[in-house]
Amino acid sequence: MACKCYHAERNFIGKIGVCWGTKECEACSCGGDEAKCDFYDYVRERAKILSQKPTNADRIRAMSDEELAKHLYWWDNSPLHASRERWLDWLKQEAENG
């Protein structure tokens, strides 16, 4: 997960990573990845938990043909119906993009 506190700054050495989440805006080596946070354990733990959450692509891949048919039936009979082809294209895209 991308860290909102990480910023790359230039100094006399070159480009360095700085954590704006610390009081002194200290140099850090996380590279903007919360899972590699140098300073806060809870940030690393949160990133670990969020990375284990299933995505839409995971849910689509895990769907049985019967579950997929139920979704498509709902879509075909929905007042929000666009087109079955668009729905299938979206499902395929989600599965590919992960």
SULRA-V570786 format. One record per pair of residues at least 12 apart in sequence whose ideal C-beta (glycine too) atoms are under 10 Angstrom apart, sorted by sequence separation. I is the first residue (numbers start at 1). GAP is how many residues later the second one is. D is the distance in whole Angstrom. If there is no record, write none. Layout:
i->{I	I}
gap->{GAP	GAP}
d->{D	D}
This chain:
i->{6	7	16	17	26	34	35	72	75	5	6	7	16	17	26	30	34	35	74	75	3	5	6	13	17	30	33	34	5	6	17	35	72	75	3	4	5	9	11	21	22	34	35	71	72	75	3	4	5	22	30	34	3	7	9	19	21	22	19	21	72	5	19	68	71	7	17	19	6	21	5	8	68	6	8	3	5	6	7	6	3	5	6	3	4	6	63	3	5	2	3	4	6	60	61	1	2	3	6	60	1	2	3	5	6	60	63	1	3	60	61	1	3	5	56	57	60	61	5	56	59	60	57	58	59	60	3	57	58	61	5	56	57	60	55	56	57	3	55	57	58	56	57	1	55	56	55	3	1	2	1	1	1	1	1}
gap->{12	12	12	12	12	12	12	12	12	13	13	13	13	13	13	13	13	13	13	13	14	14	14	14	14	14	14	14	15	15	15	15	15	15	16	16	16	16	16	16	16	16	16	16	16	16	17	17	17	17	17	17	18	18	18	18	18	18	19	19	19	20	20	20	20	21	21	21	22	22	23	23	23	24	24	25	25	25	25	26	27	27	27	28	28	28	28	29	29	30	30	30	30	30	30	31	31	31	31	31	32	32	32	32	32	32	32	33	33	33	33	34	34	34	34	34	34	34	35	35	35	35	36	36	36	36	37	37	37	37	38	38	38	38	39	39	39	40	40	40	40	41	41	42	42	42	43	44	45	45	46	47	48	49	50}
d->{8	8	9	6	8	7	4	6	5	9	6	6	9	7	7	9	4	6	10	9	10	5	8	10	6	9	8	9	5	8	7	9	7	10	8	8	3	9	9	9	9	8	7	8	8	10	10	8	8	6	10	9	8	9	9	8	7	9	7	7	9	9	6	9	8	10	9	9	7	8	9	9	8	6	8	9	9	7	9	4	6	9	8	9	9	9	9	5	9	6	7	9	10	9	10	10	7	5	9	5	7	7	9	9	10	9	10	5	9	10	9	7	7	9	10	9	5	6	9	9	9	5	9	10	9	10	10	5	9	9	9	5	5	10	8	9	8	8	10	6	8	9	4	9	9	9	6	9	8	10	5	9	10	6	7}
